[in-house]
Amino acid sequence: AQSVTQPDIHITVSEGASLELRCNYSYGATPYLFWYVQSPGQGLQLLLKYFSGDTLVQGIKGFEAEFKRSQSSFNLRKPSVHWSDAAEYFCAVGAWNDMRFGAGTRLTVKP
Amino acid sequence: DTEVTQTPKHLVMGMTNKKSLKCEQHMGHRAMYWYKQKAKKPPELMFVYSYEKLSINESVPSRFSPECPNSSLLNLHLHALQPEDSALYLCASSQVGEGDFYNEQFFGPGTRLTVL
């Protein structure tokens, strides 16, 4: 069965510092992988997705993620965090009718 | 139009009330979804409609009744809810089928439901 693990429940970084959010997946075939961001009380916004091809994926708001099959990971990165990046981040894996979300990582940004 | 809209934004209801949540998309998607999200938790899939037919029901209690009257609309009818049903209810839509193009779900902003 497919599943997603986000090992970090909460991360705090200083504004301007780099960020890496971890995501590990378990999936039987080639995974479809996603990162979503959710601000408090809001819906989910897609940051980026990986289906196939280049393992380094660029997304919106300056985010990127790297797919590493050997490590079953799809970590999200940003070189310089802005205060507006404070939110909940969800990694997800799956097909159109069977998407599984990780537990989420809450990002706090210190001034 | 790449938007999923949901109404109302907020809803407060008593345990004996009947209410409905509404979701709409005009992206030509033929799959629509309802998710329930409790605070500080990931979304949990409730229902999936494919070509206006219910294809997945994740063992949701019968007090939640979904309806897909056409390819653009999805409703969730609520009756005799419990306080523990208070949550953010998210609607999403996607294309149907296998392949890279079909796998992305587009989410609405959600309805914040409070059951008193």
HADDOCK unambig.tbl for C-alpha pairs under 7 A between the chains (distance, minus, plus):
assign (segid A and resid 42 and name CA) (segid B and resid 109 and name CA) 5.20 0.50 0.50
assign (segid A and resid 42 and name CA) (segid B and resid 110 and name CA) 6.60 0.50 0.50
assign (segid A and resid 43 and name CA) (segid B and resid 90 and name CA) 6.86 0.50 0.50
assign (segid A and resid 43 and name CA) (segid B and resid 107 and name CA) 6.20 0.50 0.50
assign (segid A and resid 43 and name CA) (segid B and resid 108 and name CA) 5.66 0.50 0.50
assign (segid A and resid 43 and name CA) (segid B and resid 109 and name CA) 3.87 0.50 0.50
assign (segid A and resid 43 and name CA) (segid B and resid 110 and name CA) 5.58 0.50 0.50
assign (segid A and resid 44 and name CA) (segid B and resid 107 and name CA) 5.79 0.50 0.50
assign (segid A and resid 51 and name CA) (segid B and resid 100 and name CA) 5.76 0.50 0.50
assign (segid A and resid 95 and name CA) (segid B and resid 103 and name CA) 5.47 0.50 0.50
assign (segid A and resid 96 and name CA) (segid B and resid 94 and name CA) 6.87 0.50 0.50
assign (segid A and resid 96 and name CA) (segid B and resid 96 and name CA) 6.63 0.50 0.50
assign (segid A and resid 96 and name CA) (segid B and resid 102 and name CA) 6.28 0.50 0.50
assign (segid A and resid 96 and name CA) (segid B and resid 103 and name CA) 4.32 0.50 0.50
assign (segid A and resid 96 and name CA) (segid B and resid 104 and name CA) 6.61 0.50 0.50
assign (segid A and resid 101 and name CA) (segid B and resid 42 and name CA) 6.20 0.50 0.50
assign (segid A and resid 102 and name CA) (segid B and resid 42 and name CA) 6.65 0.50 0.50
assign (segid A and resid 103 and name CA) (segid B and resid 41 and name CA) 6.11 0.50 0.50
assign (segid A and resid 103 and name CA) (segid B and resid 42 and name CA) 5.33 0.50 0.50
assign (segid A and resid 104 and name CA) (segid B and resid 42 and name CA) 6.38 0.50 0.50
